[in-house]
Amino acid sequence: MQLDDDLLLSDDLPPDARRIIGEAEAAVADVRRQSERAVAAVRDQADREIAAIRVKADADAATAQRDAAGQLSPLLRDLFGRLKTVQAECLRTGDLDGALAVRSRLRTLRGDLFGVQPDPGNLTDFGPSDIGKVLLFEIVGEGDSDHCWGTDLYTADSRLSVAAVHVGAVRPNERALVRVTLFDGNELLFEGSERYGVRSRDYGNYTVAFTVERV
């Protein structure tokens, strides 16, 4: 006997049939929920592992960059010291053109050989993708501005020349090379203080932070 499909879909199912179908539907729904939870757990674990790998990679990259910058420091001092000796000799002998040429070449070498950049003002041009980078800047210390937030670790919108004075890396009006390291500031609270005649201010978390030290 051929059963009509409409009868199978009818609400006139016997109670036992309804119970069996209900149990099957509940079992299928339970399996699906378990599967969804298992998939979500796997993905969450993968996300945590990927995040941990990225954090470690960023830390290792920052360490490598700091090591490289540390190796550059004595090279910078030696090269610039020797060239400044030549410049002083040119001035002593009255060779002004030679002295000016040495000074010009010094500035070019800072950028070409060692990646030294001019004072950027602040570090707001750098974002989360730059965290861990180590940068070299030539700055002139500035002590008469309050555009500085934090102590030792500063918000990216702090003036670099002011933060450098606040941390003791340079003196006001002193020209110097400084090394800047970028950090994640999202989980940090920046506490202000007064140092070397500069007053920094408090601030909540900020996307990018930096440290500054003399080369």
N, C-alpha and C positions, 0 to 999 in steps of 0.2 A: 504494500500500500504506500502510495506516494504522499508524503506530508506536504501541505501547503506552507510556503515560507511565511505567509501572513499569520498562520497559526503559531509558528515558532516565535514570532515577534509579538504575539498577543499578550495582553495583561492577564489572560486567563490561565497562566501557568500553574501547575500544581504546586502546593507549598514546598514539597521536597525539591522540586526543580528550582524554585526560587532560592531556596537555601543553598543548594549546590552552586548555582550561578553567583550568588552573593559571596560565598566563601572563595570562589575562584577569583572574582573581581577584587576582593580584599587582599588575597594572596598576591595577585599581580601588582596591585598598588603598593603593597608593602615591599615587594622586591624592587620596584622602581624607586621607592624612597631610599631604600638601602643603597641602591646603585648610585643615586644622585649624591647621597652623603659620602660614599666612598670616592666618587669622582672629585667632589669638592675638597675632600681631605687630601687627596693626591695633589690636586692643583695648589692648594694652600701650602703644602709641604714643599712643592717645587718652587713656588714663589719665595718662600723663606730661604730655601737653599740658594736660589739665584741672587736674592738680595744679599745674603751672606758672602757669596762669591764676589759680588760687585764691591761690597764694602772692603773685603780683603784686597781685591785688585786695586781699588783706589788707594788704600793704605800702602800697598807695596809700591805703587807708582809714585806716590808722594815721597816715600822713603828713597826711591831711586833718584828722583829729581833733587831731593835735598842733598843726597850724597854727591851727585854731579855738581850741584851748585857749590858744595863745600870744596870740591876739587878745583873748581874754577877760581875760588877766592884767592889762593896764593898765586895763581897764574896772572890774575888781574893785577894784584899788588906788584908783582915782579915786573910785568910788562910796563905798567903805567909809571912805576918808579924809575925804570931805566930810561923811558922816553922823556919823562920830566927832567931827568938829569941832562939829557941832550938839549932839551928846551932851555934849561937854565944856562947851559954853556953858550947857546946861540945868543941869549940875551946879554951874557957877560961880554961876548965879543962884538956886540952890536949888530948881529945878524937877525934883524927883526923879522924879515921875510921867512927865514928858517924857523924861528920860534913860532910864528903864526901857522906855518905849514905843519909843524909838529902838533900844535894844539888842535888843528882841524882834523889831522889824521887820528889823534887820540879819540875824538868824538866818534869818528866813523868806525874805528875798531871796536868801540864799546858795543855798537849795534851789530856789526858784521860778524865778529868773532864770538862774542859772549852773549848776544841777545839782550843787551842793556837797552831799556826803553826810557823815553823821557817821562817826566812826572805826569801821570794821568789825571791828577787832581784827586779823584776817588776811584774805587774799584767797582762801580756800578755797571760797567760794561761787561763784567764777568758774571756768569750765571752758574747754575747747579752743575752743568757739564764741565765746568772748569775747576771744580773742587779737587783739591790735591795738587794743583799746579804750583810750581815754584817759579817766581818771576824776579827779574832784576830791573831796578829803576834807578835813575840818577835824579836826585831831588835836592831841593834847598829847604832846610828845616824852617818851619813856621810856628811861632809861638804865640801869636796874637789872634788866634781864631778859636771859636768854641765848637767848630764842626767836627766833633770827635765823640764817639760813643763806645764805651767799654774800657777795659784795662788789660793790657797784654794781648787780649784778643778783641778786635775791633769790628764794628759793622762795616759792610762794604761801602756804605755811603759816607764814612768818615774820611776827612781829608788825609791823604797819605803823609803829607809833609808835617801835619800837626800830630798825627799818631806816632810818627817817628821821633818827634821831640818828646812826646808824652812818655814813650817807652824807654827813652834814654839812648836811642840809636844815633841821633844827631843833635846838634845844638841849633838854636834859632839862627837863621841866616848862614848856616854852614852847608856847603855843597858836599854831598856824599853819595856813594852807591849803597843801596839797601836791597835786601832780599825779602820778598813777600811770599808767604805761603797761604793758599786759600783753603778755607775749611767750611764744612756744613754748619750753618748757624741756626738751623730750624729748631733745634732742641736746647738752645743756649739762652741764658739771660745775661745781658751785658751790664756790668756794674761800673759806674763812673768813679773817678778819683782825681786827686790833684797831684801832679808830678811835674817837676822841672818847670814850674811856672805855667803849666797848661792844665786846665780843668776839663776833664771829660765827663760825659753825662751817662745816666742810666738809660737802658733801652730793653724792650722785650726781645723775643727771638727775631732773627733776621736771616733771610735766605742764605746769604754768603757772608762769611767772616774772614778776617785775615790777621796774620801776625807779621811783624816787620822787625828786621834786625840788620845791623850794619854788616857790610861785606868786608 
